[in-house]
Amino acid sequence: MYPQLARLAAIALTVLAAVAGPASGAGAGRAGASGPGSEPVEAGPPRPFVFVQGGDVFLTDRTGTFRITTSGGASWPRISPDRTRIAYAQAGDVWVADVSDSGGHIAFTRISHDGRAGGPSWSPRGDRLAYRSGTAHHGTTVLAKAPPPGGGTPAAGASTPGTDPTDRAAPGTGQAAPGAGRSAPGTGLAWPGPGQAGESGGTAAADATGWSVLREANTVAWSPDGRSLAYPGGSCSATYDDCLTVLDLGTGAESTVAGFDSRRPGFATTPSWSADSRRLYVTRQVGATPGPVTATAYDLAGRGTWQVGADGDSTPVPVGNGRFLVTARTAAGDTVTYLPGDGSRQALSPGAQPDWNPGRPG
């Protein structure tokens, strides 16, 4: 899928921030994309997928695992439908890393500038991004034009790192080779120590009351049919302490999927959609005394719910045929884990917040 990455794997990768165009460093790239029906459903873990580890974005394809950002502080990476770009949040702003260049260059474009943006989501066509500016409880939904693949003109209102004197640690600066330290076999990634979260959105981290830090995860999900956005908070925050909302983009109407209050404490965050846009998969925790974090499915037609994976799994991403990528809590720390749907589990890499896209055309 990414042949130039195989060529780059044998050399040290240096990624420099882009200034008015593709970056001058080397990084991940791509040779093409395929849409539904053009390739069979993969057996085994899907490729490519993205995730965070140590505050940086990584991409894993069929040839290996590659660091996309190097300055830390990144979270919630989301790969575009055509698999040429990766949107993510860093220091309260949304960025896009373009990995489409056949020569291995990465271009970075800054999408937001208010320092309050949460995790982004791609439209099904890959031409827009959605995110919430604010918190997981109160915020404003923003739809922004996405930069096209190939290092084209940045979206209106966006800038490239280095062009704004207020930029904070622009992504892509420094060395892009995998970090040093004790590494997982075949990945070059460092495993956090036992009981450590390893990420800002790690499942092992909890506040003093026992609630997971994922209670504050401010992410959105754009439905595959293009009609809806799902996110925590919304107008239901006036009624509930925590809630999960679906916004109808055609009418502007919000509907409450789940609500939590003092009688039924809990939260549901980090939504992702099923391919038919009929189910939401979320990170959930409930109980007067907080129970375990779980990956939970919501059937939007019947409002039925069920657990995906084991206690401690979070940030579920469906990858077809009843299979999922999740962040699992293990003795080694947060681990990107594949659930093939038969009750077994496969640890893929140290890290958290995985994302995959079936490769729908733009």
C-alpha positions as CSV (number, residue, x, y, z in Angstrom):
1,M,0.0,0.0,0.0
2,Y,2.9,2.4,0.8
3,P,5.9,1.2,-1.2
4,Q,8.0,4.2,-0.6
5,L,7.8,3.6,3.2
6,A,9.6,0.3,2.6
7,R,12.5,2.2,0.9
8,L,12.6,4.7,3.7
9,A,12.6,2.1,6.5
10,A,16.3,1.4,6.1
11,I,17.3,5.0,6.5
12,A,16.9,7.6,9.3
13,L,13.8,9.7,8.6
14,T,13.9,13.4,9.1
15,V,10.7,15.3,9.0
16,L,10.7,19.1,8.7
17,A,7.7,21.3,9.1
18,A,6.1,22.4,5.8
19,V,6.3,26.1,4.8
20,A,3.9,26.8,1.9
21,G,3.9,23.3,0.5
22,P,5.2,19.8,1.1
23,A,7.7,19.4,3.9
24,S,11.4,18.9,3.0
25,G,11.9,15.9,5.4
26,A,11.2,12.3,4.7
27,G,8.3,10.4,6.1
28,A,5.3,8.3,5.3
29,G,3.8,8.2,1.8
30,R,1.3,6.4,-0.3
31,A,1.0,4.8,-3.7
32,G,-2.8,4.6,-4.1
33,A,-6.1,3.9,-2.5
34,S,-8.9,1.4,-3.1
35,G,-12.6,1.7,-2.4
36,P,-15.2,-0.7,-1.3
37,G,-15.5,-3.7,-3.5
38,S,-12.1,-3.2,-5.0
39,E,-10.4,-5.4,-2.5
40,P,-11.5,-8.2,-0.2
41,V,-12.0,-7.8,3.5
42,E,-8.6,-8.4,5.1
43,A,-8.0,-11.4,7.1
44,G,-6.2,-10.4,10.3
45,P,-5.5,-6.9,11.5
46,P,-6.3,-4.2,9.0
47,R,-3.7,-2.0,7.4
48,P,-3.0,0.8,7.3
49,F,-4.0,2.1,10.8
50,V,-2.8,5.1,12.9
51,F,-2.4,5.5,16.6
52,V,-0.5,7.6,19.2
53,Q,2.4,6.5,21.4
54,G,4.4,8.8,23.6
55,G,2.5,11.8,22.3
56,D,3.3,11.2,18.6
57,V,1.3,9.9,15.7
58,F,2.4,6.7,14.1
59,L,1.2,4.9,11.0
60,T,1.4,1.1,10.5
61,D,1.1,-0.3,7.0
62,R,2.0,-3.7,5.5
63,T,5.7,-2.8,5.5
64,G,6.2,-1.5,9.0
65,T,5.4,1.2,11.5
66,F,6.5,4.9,10.9
67,R,6.5,8.0,13.1
68,I,4.6,10.8,11.5
69,T,5.0,13.5,14.2
70,T,7.9,14.0,16.6
71,S,7.3,17.0,18.8
72,G,4.9,15.3,21.3
73,G,1.5,16.4,22.5
74,A,-0.5,14.8,19.6
75,S,-3.7,12.9,20.1
76,W,-6.7,11.4,18.3
77,P,-5.2,10.7,14.8
78,R,-7.8,10.0,12.1
79,I,-6.9,8.7,8.7
80,S,-8.7,10.1,5.7
81,P,-11.0,8.0,3.5
82,D,-8.5,8.0,0.7
83,R,-5.7,7.2,3.2
84,T,-3.5,10.1,2.0
85,R,-3.8,12.3,5.1
86,I,-3.9,12.0,8.8
87,A,-5.8,14.6,10.9
88,Y,-5.0,14.9,14.6
89,A,-5.1,17.3,17.6
90,Q,-2.1,18.9,19.1
91,A,-2.0,21.6,21.8
92,G,-5.6,22.4,21.3
93,D,-5.5,22.8,17.5
94,V,-6.3,20.5,14.6
95,W,-3.5,19.6,12.1
96,V,-3.4,17.5,8.9
97,A,-0.3,15.5,7.9
98,D,-0.3,14.8,4.2
99,V,1.5,11.5,3.5
100,S,0.6,11.2,-0.2
101,D,3.9,12.2,-1.7
102,S,5.6,9.4,-3.6
103,G,9.0,10.7,-2.6
104,G,8.2,10.3,1.1
105,H,7.7,14.0,2.1
106,I,5.2,14.9,4.7
107,A,3.3,18.3,4.5
108,F,1.7,19.7,7.6
109,T,-1.3,22.1,7.6
110,R,-2.8,23.8,10.6
111,I,-6.6,23.8,10.5
112,S,-7.6,25.6,13.7
113,H,-6.1,28.4,15.7
114,D,-8.1,28.9,18.9
115,G,-6.3,26.3,21.1
116,R,-9.5,24.7,22.1
117,A,-10.1,22.1,19.5
118,G,-10.7,18.4,20.2
119,G,-10.1,15.4,18.1
120,P,-11.2,15.7,14.5
121,S,-13.2,13.5,12.1
122,W,-13.2,13.3,8.3
123,S,-16.3,13.6,6.1
124,P,-17.0,10.5,4.0
125,R,-15.7,12.3,0.9
126,G,-12.5,13.5,2.7
127,D,-13.0,17.1,1.8
128,R,-14.0,18.4,5.2
129,L,-13.1,18.0,8.8
130,A,-15.4,18.2,11.9
131,Y,-14.3,19.0,15.4
132,R,-15.6,20.5,18.6
133,S,-14.1,23.7,20.0
134,G,-14.5,23.7,23.7
135,T,-14.8,20.7,26.1
136,A,-16.4,17.3,26.1
137,H,-19.3,18.9,27.9
138,H,-19.7,22.3,26.3
139,G,-18.5,23.3,22.9
140,T,-19.1,24.5,19.4
141,T,-19.2,22.2,16.4
142,V,-16.9,23.3,13.6
143,L,-16.9,22.1,10.0
144,A,-13.7,23.1,8.1
145,K,-12.5,22.6,4.6
146,A,-9.7,20.0,4.5
147,P,-6.5,20.5,2.5
148,P,-6.5,18.3,-0.6
149,P,-4.0,15.4,-0.9
150,G,-0.7,16.2,-2.6
151,G,0.4,19.2,-0.5
152,G,-2.1,21.5,-2.2
153,T,-3.3,24.9,-1.1
154,P,-4.1,24.9,2.6
155,A,-7.7,25.2,3.6
156,A,-9.1,28.7,4.1
157,G,-8.0,30.0,7.5
158,A,-5.3,27.4,7.9
159,S,-1.6,27.8,8.0
160,T,1.5,25.7,7.8
161,P,3.8,25.3,10.8
162,G,6.3,28.1,11.1
163,T,4.2,30.8,9.4
164,D,2.5,31.9,12.6
165,P,4.8,33.3,15.4
166,T,2.4,31.9,18.0
167,D,2.7,28.3,16.8
168,R,3.5,26.0,19.7
169,A,6.1,23.3,18.9
170,A,5.0,22.8,15.3
171,P,4.7,19.1,14.4
172,G,7.3,17.4,12.3
173,T,10.3,19.0,13.8
174,G,13.2,16.8,14.8
175,Q,14.1,13.2,14.2
176,A,11.3,11.0,12.8
177,A,13.0,7.6,13.4
178,P,11.3,5.5,16.1
179,G,12.4,6.5,19.6
180,A,15.0,4.9,21.7
181,G,14.3,2.7,24.7
182,R,13.0,-0.7,25.4
183,S,11.1,-1.6,22.2
184,A,8.3,-4.0,21.2
185,P,9.5,-6.6,18.7
186,G,9.3,-5.4,15.1
187,T,8.0,-1.9,15.9
188,G,10.8,0.1,17.5
189,L,8.2,1.6,19.9
190,A,8.8,1.9,23.6
191,W,6.3,0.2,25.9
192,P,5.2,2.3,28.9
193,G,6.0,0.7,32.3
194,P,3.4,-1.4,34.1
195,G,0.3,0.5,35.1
196,Q,1.3,3.6,33.1
197,A,-1.1,5.1,30.6
198,G,1.6,6.2,28.2
199,E,-0.9,8.6,26.5
200,S,-3.0,11.6,27.4
201,G,-6.0,9.4,26.6
202,G,-4.7,6.2,28.1
203,T,-7.2,3.8,29.7
204,A,-5.0,3.2,32.8
205,A,-5.2,6.9,33.9
206,A,-8.0,7.9,36.2
207,D,-8.7,10.9,38.4
208,A,-8.9,10.8,42.2
209,T,-12.6,9.7,42.1
210,G,-11.9,6.7,39.9
211,W,-13.2,8.1,36.7
212,S,-11.1,7.5,33.5
213,V,-9.5,10.5,31.9
214,L,-11.4,9.5,28.8
215,R,-14.4,11.2,30.5
216,E,-13.0,14.4,29.1
217,A,-12.2,13.1,25.6
218,N,-13.5,15.7,23.2
219,T,-13.8,13.9,19.9
220,V,-16.4,13.7,17.1
221,A,-17.3,11.1,14.5
222,W,-18.8,11.8,11.1
223,S,-21.2,9.0,10.0
224,P,-20.3,7.1,6.8
225,D,-23.6,8.1,5.2
226,G,-22.5,11.7,5.7
227,R,-25.7,12.7,7.5
228,S,-24.7,12.9,11.2
229,L,-22.1,13.8,13.7
230,A,-21.7,12.1,17.1
231,Y,-20.0,13.7,20.0
232,P,-20.2,13.9,23.8
233,G,-22.0,16.9,25.2
234,G,-24.3,19.2,23.2
235,S,-27.6,20.7,24.2
236,C,-28.3,17.6,26.4
237,S,-25.6,19.0,28.8
238,A,-28.4,21.3,30.2
239,T,-30.2,18.2,31.4
240,Y,-27.5,15.6,32.1
241,D,-24.1,15.7,33.8
242,D,-22.6,13.8,30.9
243,C,-24.3,12.8,27.6
244,L,-23.7,11.5,24.1
245,T,-25.3,13.3,21.1
246,V,-26.0,12.7,17.5
247,L,-26.4,15.8,15.3
248,D,-28.5,15.7,12.1
249,L,-26.4,17.8,9.7
250,G,-29.4,18.3,7.4
251,T,-31.8,19.7,10.0
252,G,-29.4,20.8,12.8
253,A,-31.4,18.8,15.3
254,E,-29.6,17.0,18.1
255,S,-30.8,13.7,19.7
256,T,-29.5,12.2,22.9
257,V,-28.1,8.7,22.6
258,A,-27.2,8.4,26.3
259,G,-27.5,10.6,29.3
260,F,-25.9,10.3,32.8
261,D,-26.7,12.1,36.0
262,S,-26.4,11.6,39.8
263,R,-28.9,8.8,39.7
264,R,-27.0,7.0,36.9
265,P,-23.5,8.3,36.9
266,G,-21.3,7.6,33.9
267,F,-20.1,8.9,30.5
268,A,-19.8,7.8,26.9
269,T,-17.1,9.4,24.7
270,T,-14.8,8.6,21.7
271,P,-17.6,7.7,19.4
272,S,-17.1,5.8,16.1
273,W,-19.7,4.5,13.6
274,S,-20.5,1.2,12.1
275,A,-20.2,1.1,8.3
276,D,-24.0,1.3,7.9
277,S,-24.3,4.3,10.2
278,R,-26.7,2.4,12.4
279,R,-24.5,1.8,15.5
280,L,-22.2,3.8,17.6
281,Y,-19.2,2.4,19.4
282,V,-18.0,4.4,22.4
283,T,-15.8,4.3,25.5
284,R,-18.1,4.0,28.5
285,Q,-17.8,3.9,32.3
286,V,-20.8,3.8,34.7
287,G,-21.6,3.3,38.3
288,A,-22.0,5.2,41.6
289,T,-18.6,3.8,42.4
290,P,-17.0,3.9,38.9
291,G,-16.9,0.5,37.3
292,P,-14.4,-0.6,34.7
293,V,-14.0,1.3,31.4
294,T,-15.6,-0.7,28.6
295,A,-16.0,-0.5,24.8
296,T,-19.7,-0.3,24.3
297,A,-22.0,-0.5,21.3
298,Y,-25.2,1.5,20.9
299,D,-27.9,0.4,18.4
300,L,-29.4,3.7,17.3
301,A,-32.6,2.0,16.1
302,G,-33.5,-0.1,19.1
303,R,-31.3,1.7,21.7
304,G,-29.8,-1.7,22.7
305,T,-26.3,-1.7,24.1
306,W,-23.6,-4.4,24.5
307,Q,-20.0,-4.7,25.4
308,V,-17.2,-5.1,22.9
309,G,-14.1,-6.9,24.1
310,A,-13.0,-7.1,27.7
311,D,-13.2,-4.8,30.7
312,G,-10.6,-2.1,30.3
313,D,-10.9,-1.9,26.5
314,S,-11.6,1.6,25.2
315,T,-11.7,3.7,22.0
316,P,-13.3,1.0,19.9
317,V,-13.0,1.3,16.1
318,P,-15.0,-1.2,14.0
319,V,-13.0,-2.7,11.1
320,G,-15.7,-4.9,9.5
321,N,-17.2,-8.4,10.1
322,G,-17.5,-8.0,13.8
323,R,-13.8,-7.1,14.2
324,F,-12.4,-4.1,16.2
325,L,-9.3,-2.2,17.0
326,V,-9.2,-1.0,20.7
327,T,-6.9,0.4,23.2
328,A,-6.4,-2.3,25.8
329,R,-5.1,-1.9,29.3
330,T,-2.3,-4.4,29.8
331,A,0.5,-5.0,32.3
332,A,2.9,-3.3,29.8
333,G,0.7,-0.2,29.5
334,D,-1.7,1.0,26.8
335,T,-1.7,-1.4,23.8
336,V,-3.3,-1.1,20.4
337,T,-5.1,-4.4,20.2
338,Y,-7.0,-6.3,17.5
339,L,-10.2,-8.2,18.3
340,P,-11.0,-10.6,15.4
341,G,-14.5,-11.4,16.7
342,D,-13.8,-14.9,17.8
343,G,-13.0,-14.1,21.4
344,S,-9.2,-14.0,20.9
345,R,-7.0,-10.9,21.1
346,Q,-3.8,-9.8,19.3
347,A,-1.6,-7.0,20.7
348,L,-0.4,-5.0,17.8
349,S,1.7,-2.2,19.3
350,P,2.3,-0.1,22.4
351,G,0.1,2.9,22.1
352,A,-3.5,4.1,22.2
353,Q,-6.3,5.8,20.2
354,P,-6.2,3.7,17.0
355,D,-8.0,4.6,13.9
356,W,-8.6,2.8,10.6
357,N,-10.6,3.7,7.4
358,P,-12.0,1.2,4.9
359,G,-10.6,3.3,2.0
360,R,-13.7,4.8,0.6
361,P,-13.0,7.0,-2.4
362,G,-12.9,10.8,-2.1
